[in-house]
Amino acid sequence: MKFKGILTRCLILSLVFVLTPAVALADEEKDTGFEGWDEETEGDTKPKDGEDKETKTGDTATETKTTAPPVVKDSSKIKEEPRVGLDAKHPGGQEGLLPSVHTRYGSLALMGLFQTLFSSAMVNDNSAASETVGFTFQRARIILKGHLLTENLEYFFQGDAVNMASFALDMYVKYKYRGFSIRFGRFVPDFTYMLPRNKGDLAAVEHPIYLTFGAFGVWRQIGAEMGYQVSDELELKFGVFNGLMYEPNFINPLLVNMQMGVIEVGGATYNNYTDNNKAKDFMLRASYQVNRHLSLDLNFWLGMPVNSTGDEDNDIVIIGGPGAEFNNGKLHLISEFMFRVVSYGHDIDAVTSLALWAHAGYRFTDLIEGIFRVDWVEPNLDADDDMRLRLTTGAHLWIEEKHFRIMSNVFIELPLPDGNEIFGILIQAALTW
């Protein structure tokens, strides 16, 4: 079968990518990053025998002068240097508000994110308008992160009190050595711009709709992801994961891969603790940082989920596309074009989907930012009346630059399958700590 040939080539390329940095490292000096962790630190040094442990006082005391302490500007008020592409904030990438613990053998930091949403949506059905209004506690996330033995070996845990299935969301360990990194566990892969980004930095209240409504998002996965810094500008990411449970047109990954546990959707039960994928899914991302403000990215995902009709051959899901992000602290521009092809293991035509989104934000002052966003999704090029277009505009108040924002978005989404439109208002209060 021609897909087996494709899979063989992908596996060969995967081995070449993994072994290349390993061979390069073998020729380098044989240190591992663990050197020195068992040595005495400055805080562990004890006085030598005969050394006076008491502070000298009286006539022999040295006269000291007192000076006024320097004025230190509140760091929470300082405008952050923007980061783009793979350098943009991941969960836990914010500046923590609470003191962290550092010992000889590791560190521990406690962080979190609280987000409350007010939403109002009205469907214009040309007769009687239906409206929904209410408050939602979107996220109540707790993060534990730090390092063990060496700063090269990191751990990360994230839970969400809104996650009623299990509380746990992400848990992984990551090891970094020179230009190479690898992490194992359950996490959101570095696929697309907004999927792995800190949820306090989505540039709007919600994700682009191609990740949610369009089902392009792969969401949380169990597996391994490797990174290699080829040069100062170019970084590569490669991942191997349990992958999609079923192809996205059968079940949206958002519904079964966001929370961890046994999930019920439409009367069916899905268990994402285990792997029903006879093969595995592969991810590749290339990120080229032209300068500190501009990043060009290319994403690719090869999925081989179980056929939803019971056919022996797996479905083949290919997702990918280019993107660009620019942010100089004043002007923020970001756009991605994505395609998806689902090929079935039997005599059914492949389904092709397309998506495009573009975002523009402008900081008029340190306090106020205006944004405009366009989302377009075509879930099936061969089907009628399933295209979705959303136009969003709004104002964001950066009340505390790094920690507290209030964002208001107004959107119109059209057309619905029945040819109607949705008018919506979203107001979010977000505290990052």
C-alpha positions as CSV (number, residue, x, y, z in Angstrom):
1,M,0.0,0.0,0.0
2,K,1.4,3.4,-1.0
3,F,0.9,4.8,2.6
4,K,3.2,2.1,3.9
5,G,5.9,3.5,1.6
6,I,5.2,6.9,2.9
7,L,5.4,5.7,6.5
8,T,8.7,3.9,5.9
9,R,10.3,7.1,4.5
10,C,9.0,9.0,7.5
11,L,10.5,6.5,10.0
12,I,13.9,6.6,8.1
13,L,13.9,10.4,8.2
14,S,12.9,10.3,11.9
15,L,15.9,8.1,12.7
16,V,18.3,10.3,10.8
17,F,17.0,13.4,12.6
18,V,17.4,11.7,16.1
19,L,20.8,10.2,15.5
20,T,22.4,13.2,13.9
21,P,22.7,15.3,17.0
22,A,23.6,12.2,19.0
23,V,26.6,11.6,16.8
24,A,27.7,15.2,16.9
25,L,27.5,15.2,20.7
26,A,29.6,12.0,20.9
27,D,32.6,13.9,19.3
28,E,32.3,16.7,21.9
29,E,33.6,16.7,25.5
30,K,32.0,14.0,27.5
31,D,30.4,16.1,30.2
32,T,26.7,15.5,30.8
33,G,25.5,18.6,32.6
34,F,25.4,16.8,36.0
35,E,28.9,17.8,36.9
36,G,29.3,19.8,40.2
37,W,25.9,19.1,41.7
38,D,27.5,17.2,44.6
39,E,30.1,19.8,45.3
40,E,29.8,22.2,48.2
41,T,28.1,25.5,47.4
42,E,28.9,28.8,48.9
43,G,26.0,28.4,51.4
44,D,27.3,24.9,52.5
45,T,30.8,26.1,53.4
46,K,31.7,25.7,57.1
47,P,34.3,27.7,59.1
48,K,37.7,26.0,59.3
49,D,39.1,24.8,62.5
50,G,40.4,27.7,64.7
51,E,38.5,30.2,62.7
52,D,36.5,32.7,64.8
53,K,32.8,32.0,64.3
54,E,31.8,35.2,66.2
55,T,31.6,38.7,64.8
56,K,34.2,41.0,66.3
57,T,32.8,43.9,68.3
58,G,33.9,46.7,70.5
59,D,37.1,48.7,69.8
60,T,38.2,46.5,66.9
61,A,34.9,46.8,65.0
62,T,35.1,48.3,61.6
63,E,33.2,51.5,61.2
64,T,30.5,51.1,58.5
65,K,28.6,53.8,56.6
66,T,24.9,53.5,55.9
67,T,23.5,54.5,52.6
68,A,19.9,54.8,51.3
69,P,18.8,51.6,49.5
70,P,18.6,52.0,45.7
71,V,15.1,52.7,44.3
72,V,13.9,49.5,42.5
73,K,11.1,49.8,40.0
74,D,8.3,47.3,40.5
75,S,9.1,44.6,37.9
76,S,5.4,43.8,37.4
77,K,5.0,47.3,35.9
78,I,7.9,46.9,33.4
79,K,6.9,46.3,29.8
80,E,8.0,42.8,28.7
81,E,10.2,42.2,25.7
82,P,7.9,40.4,23.2
83,R,8.7,36.8,22.1
84,V,7.6,35.1,19.0
85,G,7.4,31.7,17.5
86,L,8.8,28.9,19.6
87,D,10.3,31.5,21.9
88,A,6.8,32.7,22.9
89,K,5.6,31.8,26.4
90,H,4.6,28.3,27.1
91,P,2.5,27.4,30.2
92,G,4.6,28.4,33.2
93,G,6.6,30.8,31.2
94,Q,5.4,33.9,33.0
95,E,7.2,35.7,35.8
96,G,6.1,34.1,39.1
97,L,4.7,36.2,41.9
98,L,5.5,33.8,44.7
99,P,9.0,33.1,46.0
100,S,10.5,29.9,44.6
101,V,12.5,27.3,46.6
102,H,16.1,26.5,45.6
103,T,18.1,23.8,47.3
104,R,21.3,22.0,46.6
105,Y,19.4,19.3,44.7
106,G,16.8,21.2,42.8
107,S,14.1,23.9,42.8
108,L,10.3,24.3,43.0
109,A,8.1,27.2,41.8
110,L,4.4,27.5,42.3
111,M,2.4,29.4,39.6
112,G,-1.1,29.6,38.2
113,L,-3.7,31.1,36.0
114,F,-7.3,32.2,36.8
115,Q,-9.6,33.2,34.0
116,T,-13.3,34.2,34.3
117,L,-15.4,34.8,31.2
118,F,-18.7,36.6,30.6
119,S,-20.2,35.7,27.2
120,S,-23.3,36.7,25.3
121,A,-24.2,35.0,22.0
122,M,-27.2,35.8,19.8
123,V,-28.3,33.8,16.8
124,N,-30.0,35.9,14.2
125,D,-32.4,33.4,12.7
126,N,-34.5,36.0,10.8
127,S,-37.5,35.3,13.1
128,A,-37.0,35.1,16.8
129,A,-33.5,35.7,18.0
130,S,-32.2,33.2,20.6
131,E,-29.6,34.5,23.1
132,T,-27.4,32.9,25.7
133,V,-25.8,35.0,28.5
134,G,-23.7,33.9,31.4
135,F,-20.5,33.7,33.4
136,T,-18.0,30.9,33.0
137,F,-15.0,30.0,35.1
138,Q,-12.7,29.1,32.2
139,R,-9.5,28.1,33.9
140,A,-8.2,27.6,37.5
141,R,-4.7,26.2,36.8
142,I,-2.0,25.4,39.3
143,I,1.6,24.8,38.0
144,L,4.5,23.1,39.8
145,K,7.8,23.4,38.0
146,G,11.5,23.4,38.6
147,H,14.7,21.4,38.2
148,L,16.3,18.3,39.8
149,L,20.1,17.7,40.3
150,T,21.0,20.0,37.5
151,E,19.3,23.0,35.8
152,N,19.4,20.9,32.6
153,L,16.8,18.5,34.0
154,E,13.4,20.1,34.4
155,Y,10.0,18.8,35.6
156,F,6.6,20.3,35.0
157,F,3.1,19.6,36.3
158,Q,-0.1,21.5,35.5
159,G,-3.6,20.8,36.9
160,D,-6.9,22.6,36.4
161,A,-9.7,22.7,39.0
162,V,-12.2,23.2,36.1
163,N,-11.1,19.8,34.7
164,M,-13.7,17.6,36.3
165,A,-12.3,14.4,34.7
166,S,-9.0,14.2,36.6
167,F,-7.6,17.7,37.6
168,A,-4.3,16.7,35.9
169,L,-3.5,18.2,32.5
170,D,0.2,18.1,31.8
171,M,3.1,16.3,33.4
172,Y,6.5,15.8,31.8
173,V,10.3,15.9,32.4
174,K,12.7,17.7,30.0
175,Y,16.4,17.4,29.6
176,K,18.5,20.1,27.8
177,Y,22.1,19.7,26.7
178,R,23.7,22.4,24.6
179,G,21.5,22.7,21.5
180,F,19.6,19.5,22.1
181,S,16.4,19.0,24.3
182,I,14.0,16.2,24.8
183,R,10.9,15.9,27.0
184,F,8.7,12.9,27.9
185,G,5.2,12.8,29.3
186,R,1.8,14.3,28.6
187,F,1.7,17.8,27.1
188,V,0.6,20.0,24.2
189,P,3.1,19.5,21.4
190,D,4.8,22.5,19.8
191,F,2.4,22.3,16.9
192,T,1.0,25.6,15.5
193,Y,1.4,29.0,17.2
194,M,-1.5,29.1,19.7
195,L,-1.9,25.4,20.6
196,P,1.1,25.2,23.0
197,R,1.1,28.9,24.1
198,N,0.4,30.1,27.6
199,K,-3.4,30.5,27.8
200,G,-2.9,33.9,29.3
201,D,-1.2,35.0,26.0
202,L,-3.6,33.9,23.2
203,A,-3.7,37.5,21.8
204,A,-7.5,37.3,22.1
205,V,-10.1,35.7,24.5
206,E,-10.3,32.5,22.5
207,H,-8.2,30.2,20.3
208,P,-8.5,30.6,16.5
209,I,-11.6,28.6,15.5
210,Y,-9.7,26.3,13.1
211,L,-8.2,24.6,16.2
212,T,-11.6,24.2,17.9
213,F,-14.5,24.2,15.4
214,G,-12.3,23.1,12.6
215,A,-10.7,20.2,14.6
216,F,-7.2,21.0,13.4
217,G,-5.9,21.0,17.0
218,V,-4.2,17.8,18.2
219,W,-4.3,19.0,21.9
220,R,-2.7,17.0,24.6
221,Q,-0.7,14.0,23.7
222,I,1.4,11.3,25.5
223,G,4.8,10.8,23.9
224,A,8.2,12.4,23.4
225,E,9.3,15.6,21.7
226,M,12.9,16.4,20.7
227,G,14.4,19.8,19.8
228,Y,17.6,20.8,18.1
229,Q,19.0,24.3,17.8
230,V,20.6,24.1,14.4
231,S,21.8,27.7,14.4
232,D,21.0,30.9,16.2
233,E,18.1,31.4,13.8
234,L,16.9,27.8,13.0
235,E,15.3,25.4,15.5
236,L,13.7,22.0,14.7
237,K,11.2,20.1,16.7
238,F,10.3,16.4,16.2
239,G,7.7,14.4,18.2
240,V,6.4,10.9,18.4
241,F,3.1,10.5,20.2
242,N,0.2,8.0,20.8
243,G,-1.6,10.3,18.5
244,L,-5.2,10.9,17.4
245,M,-7.7,8.4,18.7
246,Y,-9.8,8.7,15.5
247,E,-9.7,11.0,12.5
248,P,-10.9,14.6,13.3
249,N,-14.0,14.4,11.1
250,F,-15.3,11.5,13.2
251,I,-14.5,13.0,16.6
252,N,-13.0,16.4,17.4
253,P,-9.7,15.9,19.3
254,L,-10.7,18.8,21.5
255,L,-13.4,16.7,23.1
256,V,-11.3,13.7,23.9
257,N,-7.7,14.9,24.3
258,M,-8.1,18.1,26.3
259,Q,-8.9,16.5,29.7
260,M,-7.2,13.4,31.0
261,G,-9.4,10.4,31.9
262,V,-12.4,8.6,30.6
263,I,-14.5,11.0,28.5
264,E,-18.1,10.6,27.4
265,V,-19.0,12.3,24.1
266,G,-22.3,11.7,22.3
267,G,-23.0,8.5,24.3
268,A,-19.6,7.0,23.5
269,T,-16.8,6.5,26.0
270,Y,-13.2,7.4,25.2
271,N,-10.2,6.6,27.4
272,N,-7.1,8.7,26.6
273,Y,-5.0,7.0,29.3
274,T,-4.3,4.2,26.8
275,D,-3.4,4.0,23.2
276,N,-5.7,2.6,20.6
277,N,-3.4,3.6,17.7
278,K,-1.7,0.6,16.1
279,A,0.9,3.0,14.7
280,K,2.1,6.3,16.1
281,D,1.7,10.0,15.1
282,F,4.7,12.1,14.1
283,M,5.2,15.8,14.3
284,L,7.8,18.0,12.7
285,R,8.2,21.8,13.1
286,A,10.8,24.1,11.7
287,S,11.1,27.6,13.1
288,Y,13.3,30.3,11.6
289,Q,13.7,33.4,13.7
290,V,14.7,36.2,11.2
291,N,15.3,38.5,14.2
292,R,14.0,38.8,17.7
293,H,10.7,40.2,16.4
294,L,9.9,38.0,13.4
295,S,9.5,34.2,13.2
296,L,8.7,32.1,10.2
297,D,7.4,28.6,10.9
298,L,6.4,25.4,9.1
299,N,4.3,22.7,10.8
300,F,3.7,19.1,9.8
301,W,1.7,16.3,11.5
302,L,1.3,12.7,10.3
303,G,-1.4,10.8,12.1
304,M,-2.5,7.1,11.7
305,P,-5.6,6.7,13.9
306,V,-7.7,3.5,14.1
307,N,-10.3,3.4,11.3
308,S,-13.6,4.5,12.7
309,T,-15.5,2.0,10.6
310,G,-13.5,-1.0,11.8
311,D,-11.4,-1.5,8.6
312,E,-8.0,-3.2,9.3
313,D,-6.0,-0.4,7.7
314,N,-5.5,2.8,9.7
315,D,-6.7,6.1,8.5
316,I,-4.0,8.5,7.4
317,V,-4.3,12.1,8.6
318,I,-1.9,14.8,7.3
319,I,-2.0,18.3,8.7
320,G,0.4,21.1,8.0
321,G,1.1,24.6,6.7
322,P,3.2,27.7,7.1
323,G,2.9,30.7,9.5
324,A,4.5,34.0,10.4
325,E,4.5,36.1,13.6
326,F,5.8,39.6,14.2
327,N,5.8,41.4,17.5
328,N,7.8,44.5,18.4
329,G,5.9,45.3,21.6
330,K,3.7,47.9,19.7
331,L,2.4,46.0,16.7
332,H,1.6,42.3,16.8
333,L,0.9,40.4,13.6
334,I,0.3,36.7,13.3
335,S,-1.1,34.4,10.5
336,E,-1.2,30.8,9.6
337,F,-2.5,28.8,6.6
338,M,-3.2,25.1,7.4
339,F,-4.4,22.1,5.3
340,R,-5.6,18.7,6.4
341,V,-6.1,15.6,4.3
342,V,-7.8,12.5,5.7
343,S,-7.3,9.3,3.6
344,Y,-9.4,6.3,4.7
345,G,-8.4,2.7,4.6
346,H,-11.2,1.6,2.2
347,D,-12.8,2.9,-0.9
348,I,-13.9,6.3,0.3
349,D,-12.7,9.5,-1.2
350,A,-10.2,11.5,0.9
351,V,-11.5,14.6,2.7
352,T,-9.6,17.8,2.4
353,S,-9.9,20.7,4.8
354,L,-8.4,24.2,4.7
355,A,-8.0,27.0,7.3
356,L,-6.6,30.5,7.4
357,W,-6.4,33.0,10.2
358,A,-4.8,36.4,10.6
359,H,-4.5,38.6,13.7
360,A,-3.4,42.2,14.2
361,G,-3.0,43.9,17.5
362,Y,-1.7,47.5,18.3
363,R,-0.7,48.9,21.7
364,F,-2.0,52.5,21.6
365,T,-0.6,53.0,25.1
366,D,0.9,50.7,27.7
367,L,-2.6,50.2,29.0
368,I,-4.8,49.8,25.9
369,E,-4.4,47.4,23.0
370,G,-6.8,47.2,20.0
371,I,-7.1,43.9,18.1
372,F,-8.7,42.6,14.9
373,R,-8.8,39.0,13.8
374,V,-10.1,37.0,10.8
375,D,-10.8,33.2,11.0
376,W,-11.8,31.1,8.0
377,V,-12.3,27.4,8.0
378,E,-13.5,25.0,5.3
379,P,-13.9,21.6,7.0
380,N,-14.7,19.7,3.7
381,L,-14.0,21.2,0.3
382,D,-16.5,18.8,-1.3
383,A,-19.3,19.6,1.0
384,D,-21.7,22.6,0.9
385,D,-22.8,24.9,3.7
386,D,-20.0,23.9,6.2
387,M,-17.7,26.9,5.7
388,R,-17.3,29.2,8.8
389,L,-16.0,32.8,8.9
390,R,-15.5,34.7,12.1
391,L,-14.6,38.4,12.4
392,T,-13.4,39.6,15.8
393,T,-12.5,43.0,17.2
394,G,-11.9,44.2,20.7
395,A,-10.0,46.2,23.3
396,H,-7.6,44.7,25.9
397,L,-6.6,46.5,29.1
398,W,-3.1,45.6,30.3
399,I,-3.8,46.7,33.9
400,E,-0.8,44.9,35.3
401,E,1.6,44.3,32.4
402,K,2.6,40.8,33.3
403,H,-0.1,39.6,35.5
404,F,-3.6,41.0,35.1
405,R,-5.6,41.9,32.0
406,I,-9.2,42.5,31.1
407,M,-10.1,41.7,27.5
408,S,-13.3,42.4,25.6
409,N,-14.0,40.9,22.2
410,V,-16.9,41.3,19.9
411,F,-17.4,38.9,17.0
412,I,-19.7,37.9,14.2
413,E,-19.6,34.3,12.9
414,L,-21.2,33.4,9.6
415,P,-22.8,31.5,8.0
416,L,-24.2,28.7,10.2
417,P,-25.4,25.6,8.4
418,D,-28.9,27.2,8.2
419,G,-27.5,30.4,6.7
420,N,-27.8,32.5,9.9
421,E,-25.2,34.4,11.9
422,I,-24.0,34.5,15.5
423,F,-23.2,37.8,17.2
424,G,-21.2,37.5,20.3
425,I,-19.6,39.4,23.2
426,L,-16.7,38.0,25.3
427,I,-15.2,39.7,28.3
428,Q,-12.4,37.9,30.1
429,A,-10.6,38.8,33.4
430,A,-7.3,36.9,33.6
431,L,-4.8,36.7,36.5
432,T,-1.5,35.1,35.8
433,W,0.7,34.5,38.9
